[in-house]
Amino acid sequence: MSLRVAVTGPTGEIGISTISALEAHPAVAEIIGMARRPFDTSEHGWTKTTYRQGDILDRDAVEALVADTDVVVHLAFIIMGSREESARVNLEGTRNVFEAAVAGPRVRRLVYTSSVAAYGYHSDNPVPITEDVPPRGSPEHYYSEQKAACEALLADVTAGSALEVYVLRPCIVAGPKATALADAMPWNQLPGPVRRLAHALPLLKPPFPDPGTPVQLVHHDDVASAIVAAVTTTSAQPGAYNIAGDGVLSMSAVGEALGARPVRVPHGAATATSEVIARLPFVPSILEWLHAGRTSVVMDTTKARDQLGWRPNFSAAETLSALASSIGND
Ligand SMILES: NC(=O)c1ccc[n+]([C@@H]2O[C@H](COP(=O)([O-])OP(=O)(O)OC[C@H]3O[C@@H](n4cnc5c(N)ncnc54)[C@H](OP(=O)(O)O)[C@@H]3O)[C@@H](O)[C@H]2O)c1
């Protein structure tokens, strides 16, 4: 194999680790990455990768990216944004990528990172959830709704084509090079000295509600190895694969590791808050993330292990501790 791989979103938290892992794989000959910001590949010591600035909303740019490549890896997405902006990039831009992959004369495989959020936060989700459960999304959470919509779009756009489609559904990704989870905590935006003082004095730590919902985490390098497995596999069938590190964590453990003071709250209170938010008009998109803490969506990763041969190197607890160390909370 001597693969040419196109990657959208190579500059993101998963993208950097993915390109590094693709660079290290002998079957990958060349990688072409595209995102909007200026980016210097030489800073990462990459030798197989070329980078071009481009927007997935620009259909011509997407077609040029995938022309003459064997595999397309679609990572570009707006995770934290307004409902409107994210919908535009995530739905219209993703359609451009899916359609260009189908039309690309040389493209034979598409690897798309969906998310655990595609399943939606439903009280009747089986625990753990397997890939046999259809992704229903949750309309009250823009990201979940868009992830489910993208999977439906993918099925629609690729129906009847010969494209091999691999959909990965990671849980929350974290680690020293994926700090978005920590960055989302408002107190981590405080200047270093204030943050360190609060860390030293427990009563100054911000409270962090724990409604008893278990949390899965996966290390960015383990997501990257799953993507490389999907790009290069010659035995695993196309389809969806759940991706999560071993074990589950409490919200309290996550809050504590990220510098907060965990407070147990009744599960009913979290559900009630979430339901009130769902009914309010004009809710800021950021608040929609509260729905994610309402219902446990714990994934079964047996399929990725058995079929893709994927083995995470980091458990959920090790991933959290690597993240905490990287932000100075160890
Ligand atoms: N991080 C997680 O916890 C997690 C969990 C499950 C699934 N996922 C999924 O994994 C994928 C990658 O996530 P990530 O964590 O790497 O996200 P990220 O850190 O936010 O990176 C997003 C990437 O998309 C690019 N991008 C955004 N809009 C673009 C546009 N219009 N045109 C071209 N590129 C664009 C960004 O680069 P520019 O800003 O330079 O354009 C960046 O490279 C996403 O589909 C995400 O939903 C992530």
The ligand as an SDF file (V2000), in Angstrom:
LIG
                    3D

 48 52  0  0  0  0  0  0  0  0999 V2000
  -12.6250   16.7720   20.8310 N   0  0  0  0  0  0  0  0  0  0  0  0
  -13.5490   15.8890   21.2130 C   0  0  0  0  0  0  0  0  0  0  0  0
  -13.7780   15.6930   22.4130 O   0  0  0  0  0  0  0  0  0  0  0  0
  -14.2980   15.0810   20.1780 C   0  0  0  0  0  0  0  0  0  0  0  0
  -15.0440   13.9670   20.5950 C   0  0  0  0  0  0  0  0  0  0  0  0
  -15.7390   13.2150   19.6470 C   0  0  0  0  0  0  0  0  0  0  0  0
  -15.6980   13.5830   18.3130 C   0  0  0  0  0  0  0  0  0  0  0  0
  -14.9720   14.6820   17.9320 N   0  0  0  0  0  0  0  0  0  0  0  0
  -14.9850   15.0410   16.4970 C   0  0  0  0  0  0  0  0  0  0  0  0
  -13.6850   14.9220   15.9460 O   0  0  0  0  0  0  0  0  0  0  0  0
  -13.4920   15.9120   14.9140 C   0  0  0  0  0  0  0  0  0  0  0  0
  -12.2500   16.7210   15.1990 C   0  0  0  0  0  0  0  0  0  0  0  0
  -12.4010   17.3160   16.4810 O   0  0  0  0  0  0  0  0  0  0  0  0
  -11.2550   18.1920   17.1870 P   0  0  0  0  0  0  0  0  0  0  0  0
  -11.3720   17.9460   18.6360 O   0  0  0  0  0  0  0  0  0  0  0  0
   -9.9550   18.0040   16.5190 O   0  0  0  0  0  0  0  0  0  0  0  0
  -11.8310   19.6540   16.9000 O   0  0  0  0  0  0  0  0  0  0  0  0
  -11.0500   21.0350   16.9670 P   0  0  0  0  0  0  0  0  0  0  0  0
   -9.8600   20.9550   17.8310 O   0  0  0  0  0  0  0  0  0  0  0  0
  -12.0670   22.0730   17.2570 O   0  0  0  0  0  0  0  0  0  0  0  0
  -10.5350   21.2130   15.4680 O   0  0  0  0  0  0  0  0  0  0  0  0
  -11.4380   21.4710   14.4330 C   0  0  0  0  0  0  0  0  0  0  0  0
  -10.6730   21.4680   13.1320 C   0  0  0  0  0  0  0  0  0  0  0  0
  -11.5800   21.7910   12.0850 O   0  0  0  0  0  0  0  0  0  0  0  0
  -11.0310   22.8770   11.3160 C   0  0  0  0  0  0  0  0  0  0  0  0
  -12.1290   23.6240   10.7360 N   0  0  0  0  0  0  0  0  0  0  0  0
  -13.1780   24.1860   11.3870 C   0  0  0  0  0  0  0  0  0  0  0  0
  -13.9740   24.7970   10.5080 N   0  0  0  0  0  0  0  0  0  0  0  0
  -13.4320   24.6260    9.2740 C   0  0  0  0  0  0  0  0  0  0  0  0
  -13.7960   25.0290    7.9740 C   0  0  0  0  0  0  0  0  0  0  0  0
  -14.8890   25.7560    7.7390 N   0  0  0  0  0  0  0  0  0  0  0  0
  -12.9970   24.6580    6.9490 N   0  0  0  0  0  0  0  0  0  0  0  0
  -11.8810   23.9440    7.1520 C   0  0  0  0  0  0  0  0  0  0  0  0
  -11.4900   23.5100    8.3630 N   0  0  0  0  0  0  0  0  0  0  0  0
  -12.2520   23.8720    9.4220 C   0  0  0  0  0  0  0  0  0  0  0  0
  -10.1950   23.6630   12.3310 C   0  0  0  0  0  0  0  0  0  0  0  0
   -9.1850   24.4450   11.7280 O   0  0  0  0  0  0  0  0  0  0  0  0
   -9.3650   26.0040   11.3700 P   0  0  0  0  0  0  0  0  0  0  0  0
  -10.0370   26.6270   12.5500 O   0  0  0  0  0  0  0  0  0  0  0  0
   -7.9720   26.4740   11.1400 O   0  0  0  0  0  0  0  0  0  0  0  0
  -10.1840   26.0440   10.1270 O   0  0  0  0  0  0  0  0  0  0  0  0
   -9.5500   22.5020   13.0910 C   0  0  0  0  0  0  0  0  0  0  0  0
   -8.4620   21.9850   12.3460 O   0  0  0  0  0  0  0  0  0  0  0  0
  -14.7910   16.7250   14.8830 C   0  0  0  0  0  0  0  0  0  0  0  0
  -15.6610   16.1950   13.9240 O   0  0  0  0  0  0  0  0  0  0  0  0
  -15.3780   16.4940   16.2710 C   0  0  0  0  0  0  0  0  0  0  0  0
  -16.7670   16.6700   16.2840 O   0  0  0  0  0  0  0  0  0  0  0  0
  -14.2580   15.4300   18.8140 C   0  0  0  0  0  0  0  0  0  0  0  0
  1  2  1  0
  2  3  2  0
  2  4  1  0
  4  5  1  0
  4 48  2  0
  5  6  2  0
  6  7  1  0
  7  8  2  0
  8  9  1  0
  8 48  1  0
  9 10  1  0
  9 46  1  0
 10 11  1  0
 11 12  1  0
 11 44  1  0
 12 13  1  0
 13 14  1  0
 14 15  2  0
 14 16  1  0
 14 17  1  0
 17 18  1  0
 18 19  2  0
 18 20  1  0
 18 21  1  0
 21 22  1  0
 22 23  1  0
 23 24  1  0
 23 42  1  0
 24 25  1  0
 25 26  1  0
 25 36  1  0
 26 27  1  0
 26 35  1  0
 27 28  2  0
 28 29  1  0
 29 30  1  0
 29 35  2  0
 30 31  1  0
 30 32  2  0
 32 33  1  0
 33 34  2  0
 34 35  1  0
 36 37  1  0
 36 42  1  0
 37 38  1  0
 38 39  2  0
 38 40  1  0
 38 41  1  0
 42 43  1  0
 44 45  1  0
 44 46  1  0
 46 47  1  0
M  CHG  2   8   1  16  -1
M  END
$$$$
